[in-house]
Amino acid sequence: MKIILVLVLFCLALFAIDMNKASVEELKALNGIGAKKAELIVQYRTEHKCFKNKDDLLNVKGIGKKLLEKNEGKISFSACK
């Protein structure tokens, strides 16, 4: 049973949306993210270089803790360059 759980978590990590690379269209696949919020995410990312972690997303207008909780496990953050 533990092996199955590890495999499921691994698969989720493979398909997580990278907040530092995702396009507007890819971001719209997240719960509660429409075109406007996706555009604001990309705009913030462009202006600030990257998101270091999920708390950085809270700086984007319209993104709150509940929205982050809805997407827990669906988002990832590649290293900042």
LINBELJO-V183628 format. One line per field, one symbol per residue. ss: DSSP state (2 for helix, 1 for strand, 0 for the rest). phi: phi as a letter, one per 20 degrees, with the letter a starting at -180 (. if undefined). psi: psi as a letter, one per 40 degrees, with the letter a starting at -180 (. if undefined). A space follows every 50 residues. Layout:
ss = ???
phi = ???
psi = ???
This chain:
ss = 02222222222222001100000222200000002222222222222200 0002222000000022222200001100000
phi = .fffffffffffffdfeffecfegfffffffnddgffffffffffffdna deaffffffegndcffffffdgndcbcfffd
psi = ddddddddddddddeihheeeiiddddeeihehadddddddddddddedi hdaddddeehhehiddddddeheeiihiii.
